[in-house]
Amino acid sequence: MTRNSKHSLIVALMMMAGVILIALSLPHNTEQMDTLLSHEVGKPWRNPTLIAPFDIPIEFDEQTKQEITDSVDANFVHLYKHNNQLGDQKVVLLNKALSNQPSLPASVRYQVVNQLAQIYLDGIIDNDAYEKIKAGKMTQVSILDGTESTAISTAQMHSVKQAYAQIDSMLAGSPYQEIVRQVGLNSYLEPNYTIDKEEDAKWYNDALNTALTPPTNNMVQMGEAIIFTGNVVTPEKDAIIKTYQRMLEENVKKRTGSDDYTLLGQVVIVTILFVVFYVFARLMRPRVFSNMRRMTFLITFMTLMIVAVLWIVKFRPNYLYLIPFAMTPIIVSTFFDARTSFFVHLIVVLICSLVAREQAAFIIMQFLVGSVAIASMQELTRRSQLVRCAALIFITYCVSFVALELVRGIDIQNVDWHYFIYFAVNCVVLSFAYVGIFVVEKIFGFTSTVTLVELSDINTPVLRQLAENCPGTFQHALQVANIASEAAVKIGASPQLVRAGALYHDIGKVENPAFFTENQMGVNPHDALAPEQSARIVIQHVTDGVRMAEKNRLPQVIKDMILQHHGEGVTKYFYTQACKANPDGEVDASLYTYPGPNPQSREAAIVMMADSCEAAAKSLKNHDEATIRNMVNRIIDSQVADGLLREAPISFRDVETVKRIFAERLKSFYYTRISYPDDIRPKPQDTNDAPVVKNAE
């Protein structure tokens, strides 16, 4: 299997995994019904007009149901079990325990035992039930005997605590009170009336269901409209819609295999959209498609965004417009081109529309919002741009929403302004897209325009070190950054990336500043070295620069600029010296060649050309326009001839544009001032003819 085939297979497998995750997250049948029939009582019906496909009995609305339930709760007599033998057993045990107390008179013992017997005869019930009895909420309980129940009054019943207090109070102030306590009176008190949980629940549910069953002649007939779009959902309509939903769910359960067909349809739709994206990336963005890291990000980002939306809507259908879909084009366009970001946004919106109640309106709104986001965020360089973008998106949401409501025939006075709060929250969340961009940078190793702008600050530690140790190199880097960034603007490359790369391309010279001409102060250490040694030191500034970049955690794109700014070029000066020193021998050119690779991007190619042209311009004795233009043409043509630009996606037209910009900018850098001779002095005036002027200068 070739490398390209293996790459394509991995991308296809990642997309397949994304399709599976999305399909599992999509709502199936009843879940989708919940979304399509979601509504709020007292709010307009936002879905299409609902027609009854079959007869639907009209059930009680929620308020009526609650009133019926409260009435059943208040009047229902709970079923209890009566343990007839428990009281006799406890009385016998207490009598025996008190008999073992010789100091306790028999009369007192009989009194306590008889009181316990009477309490059990009245009935002991659990504490919760006793509180209801005291509150007047449980005046009776039923004792079930087979299929018949007998109601008995609870007026004389006791709780364990109250029964203990009653017996204890009989002996209050008596010397025998402590003796009775010592036998553990609590252990002889236990409820002999306990609720029959199983039967009680059964009888309660029967009573409730009977009370909640509506009349059989009250129903919506098949073909009759349940509710029209824009009508307010009343409690009565809410009850009918819920009945309709319940009956639909029951019908779905009866149809075997329907879930499989729903899942199949969803998988087919999602698969088609992912295949379209695969074709788009492969044919229209081959450099993106061939980069595994970039394709992994795009597929992962789309999948996670869609899955997150589906799970949010599954539990909160009304939150669909709270989700900042514009986050997709903003984040993607930060690292990719506008067309790719729009295509990704469109895929996300189309898949998520499967769970939208108004699919057409949802797609139109998100299409407009995505377009506005991409147009207003072509280059994210300042935080204020996100705020401006969020404001524009809010306006787009509001205007498109109102327009779509009018198209549907809804009076502007009946527009649900509650959605404007959703749009506002959506845009507030969107203004924090910086966090998402930062996370993507750290996880996938991308570099945003914001980071490049921050790196271009000359007060960063690396650039300050370069300015202090290599002032000549620092000035050279500034000049290269200026002419290269202007050329990048003209040919449509990234000026921020070019400028940042140009500022850092020579940071490796910090290790040996005196070995580079721009930092020398009249002494050239290369005079004492062999050409091979000099070449090794000069070439080493590339690897030293990469090492410094890694130490300071600079982005990979900056390290690429450092590696590629000389490409696989030859240090021609030292190579020529070596050839002259060995006219009869063969000089190994690899010892005088930079490690490369050659520039892989237009930005790296611009920096390489600007670096060579700016350095050569300093050595010119004559800086007129023709001389500079010839120098620029000669150097860049030499780089093209040496094959240093063959791996960069830059056209001949772009190269000619770069030449023209370089020549113009270098000419302005080295323009010739008018010479003012300092050996001419004004002729002194005759003191007799003119007054003396002191301190005239």
C-alpha angles and dihedrals in degrees: 000000000000123000092251092050091050090049092050091048092052091049090049091050091050090052091048090053089050091051091051093050092048093046091051090051096049115099115256123217104298092034090052090048089056089055096045093046097041114130144146126240110245092022128099118270103255097188128081118283108291116227121191109244090193140008111296122196112226108238128195117281120245095264093052091045090053092049091050091047091050090050092050090048092051096048103033114112109215121229117243135181120228119213102205095182098050095077094050091049094050093046092053092048093049092048090052093048093050091047088063090062104087093187092057113092117233091238092059091046091052090048094053094043093048090049091053090049091052092049091053089047090054089045136249117233134181120277097251093053091046090056089053089049091052090048091052093244097116113040095156143026128197125232111209117221108179105304094338126083129203121205118221130185120254095202095107098037122120138206120227091253094048092046091053091050091050094053092042092051090057089068097039109145091008120124087228095062093088093048091056091048091052093060088064102252091188092066090062094053117083132146111266091185111066129169118256095227098188098046093037092055091046094051091044093052091047091051092046095047091048091051093046096048107110123219112282095231095059111091148123110250124230111274093022118125112252094192136344126229110271095020116128113253105239123193089257092052090045090057092050092048092050091049090050090050092050092050091049090053090051091051091049091053090053093054107079117217096014092121090056092055092049092050091047092053092049092049091050093052094047092044092052092052092048091048089052089053090048091053092045093052094045098046104028102030106030094158090054092044093051092052108085094195092054095045091047090054095048095048093043093046094049093046096047093045092051095044091049091051093048093051093046092050091045090065100025111028093177092059093074092102092046090066112095100229089170086071087079099062092038095055095038094047089052090067102021139037124282095254093054092047092050092049092050090048091051092052091051093048095047093051093044090050087072088078097040118109092217103034098178094049091046093052093046093050095046091045090056093043092050091049092051091047093052094044093050096042104048090132118017105204103137136040090231089067090065091051091050091047091050090051092051091048091051090053090047092051093049097045095044092045093053091044092052091048090053090048089056089055097253115147112244089237089061096050110127101243089185087087090065088069088055090051092049093051089045091056094044089056089045092058088067093062087120088081092056091047091051092050092049091050092053097043101041100027095239123149121223127209088248091059091047091052090050091049090052090065104111090213093072112120094249095051092044089054089049092050093050099043100031109026092164093051090047092055089046090052091051092051092047090049092052098050094037095051091050091051090048091056092052096052097038098254124135108280091191092056092044093049094047092045092049093051092053102033095098102035089117089073088076088082094060109012097161092061092068121079098228091060099043121111101204096301120094112198090194089074089075095046135079116249091250092054092047092049092050091053093047093046091048092069087077095057091039088053093052090049091052090047091053091047091052092042095240116174121270092249090061091049088050090054091052092049095044104039090095095026112193091323126143127244089240097187095058093036090055091048090052091050091050091049090052105036093160098039134071117251117214103237092196089071089061098042126102115239094242143151104212116248111293097189138041089248093055090046091053092050092050092051093044092048093054096042096048092048092048092048091063091060094054116108093199117047100185120136097260094049094049093045092050091048092051092048093047095050097044093043088052091053091049091048091050090054095242093134100042094099095048119091092236125128130221088249090055090050091052090049090050091051092052094048092047092050092049095046096044090049090055091048093054102033114152118246123218110266114239110199112225098196096074116093126188115253111255114251122239107261090217093058102041139027119257113255114205125205093007094161 
